[in-house]
Amino acid sequence: METPDETITPAPVPAATGITTGIAAQDWDAAAADPRYRAAVVDLLGALAYGELAAFERLAEDAKLAPTLEDKAELAAMAAAEFHHFERLRDRLTEIGETANLAMEPFGAALDEFHRLTAPSDWLEGLVKAYVGDSIASDFYREVAARLDSDTRTLVLAVLDDTGHAGFAIGKVRAAIAAEPRVGGRLALWARRLMGEALSQAQRVVADRDALSTMLVGGVADGFDLAEVGRMFSRITEAHTKRMAALGLAA
């Protein structure tokens, strides 16, 4: 999920930054001639697909905690949008000759563990988790997308489109804090925990997958090196701070 433009500026993509060389200037057919790059993209799409499927399941569960029928309907619509994103990624994996289930399987344990460690205790924590946690993941994938081939980049950016949860979460959380200011302190601590767990899981996933780690440090995709990885995580942290402010919470 993506934060609305008026709150957070998404990470730049090649069209905006002038990156027109190397893999970022190629289409899938040309870029996939490198087997290392192909493996990295299959990993990336597999991780994204599992994340979208998990988001669908979580939003459907969160709908049960919704205090009103209107809220339930809003979350149900968002869950449906996440499932559509999953379908696009699954279909793309099939289109390039990969089995979606096999591509997703390596990422299940880490993502399931993240959700186990960050199970919300109530409706508001669920909203903050969907907004903060999913946005951290979106920031990470947007950073990677800027170095992908044009076909894969277009797909990745499309499935990161906001399903409406950002504005919905901001409105509900701000209203809850206005009604009961003490709620803000609890939710701020919760959001900090989400940030820490999300970054830890992302780092573990990348470390466990050679193709992805090679892409990030510049061995496959263009423009990344170890110093840039550090700057990338700094940008993600800065965006998180802005999201916290949008929610009315202290970072």
N, C-alpha and C positions, 0 to 999 in steps of 0.2 A: 504494500500500500504506500501511497505517496501523500505527502503533506500538501495542502493547497498552496498555490503559488504565492499567495499573499503572506504566508507564514514562513515557508522555507523555500529557498531557491534550490532546485535539484542540481545534482552534480552535472557539469558540462559534458556534452557529447561531441563527437568529432565535428558535426556541422557547425557547432557554435565556437569551437576552439581552433578550427583550421587544420586539424589533424587529417591529412589526406594521403599519407604515405603508408607503406607497409600493409599489414593485415587489415587495418582500419579502412583502407581504400579498396580492398578486394571483396568479391562476393563469396558465398559459401563454397562454390565449386572450386574456385582457385585456392582459397585458404585451406580447405580440407585436404588438399594434396599432401600437406604435412601431417603425418600420422600423429605427431605429438599435439598439434593444434586440435585435430579432430577429437582426440581423447579428452582434451581439456574442455572442449565445448560439450561433449556428451556428459561429462561430469557436471558441468555448470547447469545444463538443462535438466539433468536428473535431480540435482539439489533444488532447483527452482520448482520443479514439478512436485516433489515431495512436500516442499514448503507450502505450495498453493493448496494441495490436498489437505494438509494439516490445518491450514487456515480455514478451509471450508468446514472441517469437522469441529474446530474450536468455536467458530461463529455460530454454528448450529447449536452447540452446547450452551453458549452464552445466551442464546435467545431464550433458553429456559429460565434464566435468571432475570430477564427483562421485567421491569415493574409494570409495564402497560402493554396492551395489545399493539399499539402503534410502534413501540420500541421493538417488540418481537418481529413485527413485519419489516422494519428497517433492517434488522440483523439478518433476517431470512433472505432479503434481497442482496445484501452484501455477501452472504454465504454463497448464493447462486452465482454471483459474479466471480468469486474466487474459484469455484468449480469450473467455470468457463475458461478461466486462465489455465487451470490444470489441463483441461482438454486440449487447448492449443499447444501446450508443451508436449503432451503425450503424442499428439498427432504429428508434431514436427519430428520427434524422435523416431517415430515409425517411418516417416517420409524419408529420413536419411539412413534407413536400414538398421535402426537400433531397436531393442526391446525396452519399452519404457519402464517396466517393472525392474529389469536388471539395472537400468541406469539410475533408478531411484534408490535401490536397495542399500548401497553403501552409506547413505545419508540418514537412513531411518533411525538408527540407534542414537546418533548425536542429537537430532531434532526432537526425538521422543524424550530424551533425557532433559533437554532444555524445557520442554513443556511440563515434564514431571516436576522439575525443580521450581517452576514458576507458575504452578497452578493457582489461579486467583481464588480468593476466599469469598468474594462478593462481586456484585454487578459492576461497581466502579473500578475495582482492580482489573476486571476483565476488559473494560473499555481502555484503561491505560495500557494494559499489556498489548492489546491489538494495535493501538496507535503507536506506542513507543517501540515495542518489539519488532513489529512488522516494518516500521519505518527505518530502523537500523539495518535490517536485512535489505530493504530496498536501496538504501544509500550504498551499501556494499556492492550490490549487483549493478547499480548505475555506474559506479566507478569502473568496474570490470567491463561493462558494456562499451565504454568509450574506446576500448582497445580491440573490440571484436570485429569480425567481418560484417559487411553491411546487412546481409540477410539475417544473421543471428542477432545483431544489435537491434534491428527493427522489432524482432519478436520479443526480445528481452524487455525492451522499453515498453512495449505494448502490454505485457502481462504485469508490469509494475504500475499500471494506471491505478489511480485512486478509485476504490469501490464506493467511496462516500463515507468511509468510517472515520476519516480524519476530522472533518467538520462536525460530524455527529458526536464523536468522542469529546472534542473540545467544548462543544455546547453543553453537554451533559455534565462533564467534570466541573466546568466553571460554575454551573448552576448549583451543583452539590456543595462546592466550597463556599459559595455565597450564602447558602442556607445554613451551613455548619462549617465555619472556618477551620476547626480542628481537623477536619477530614484532609485538609491540604498537607499537613505534616506527614500523616500516614501514607498518603499516596506519593509524596515526594520520595520517601524512603523506598517504597515499592518500585518506583521508576528507576532509582539508582541501582537497585538489585537487578532489575531487568537488563539494564545497560551492561552491567558487569557480566552477567550470565551469557548474554547474547554475544558479546565480544569474545568471551572464552570459548564458546562453542564454535564460533566462526573460525577462530584460530586453530582449534583442534581439527576441524573438518579439512581445512586447507593443508595442515601439516600431514594429515593421513593420506592425502591424495596427491601423488607426485605430479600428475598432469596439471592440476589446479595451482599447486605451489610454484611450478615452473612458469606457468603463465603470469603469475603475480610478480615474480622477481625478474621477468624480462626474457626468459629463455624461449618463449613462444610468441606471446603477444607483444606488440610494440609499446614502449613508453614506460614500463614499470621497472623499477630497480628496488633494492632494499630500502634506500632512503625514501623513495616515493611511496613504498608501502607504509612507512611511518607517517608520512604526510597524509596519506589516505585515511588512516585511522584517526588522525587529528581532525580532519574535515568531518568525519562521521561523528566524532565527539562534539564538535562545535554545532553541528546540525541538531544533535540530541539536546544540547543546552537551549537552543531556540525553540524546540518543540516543548520542552518543559515550561518555558515562559508562556507559550501559547496556551498551555493548559492552566496557567496560573500557579505553577509549582516552582519551587526553588531547585536548581540543579545541584 
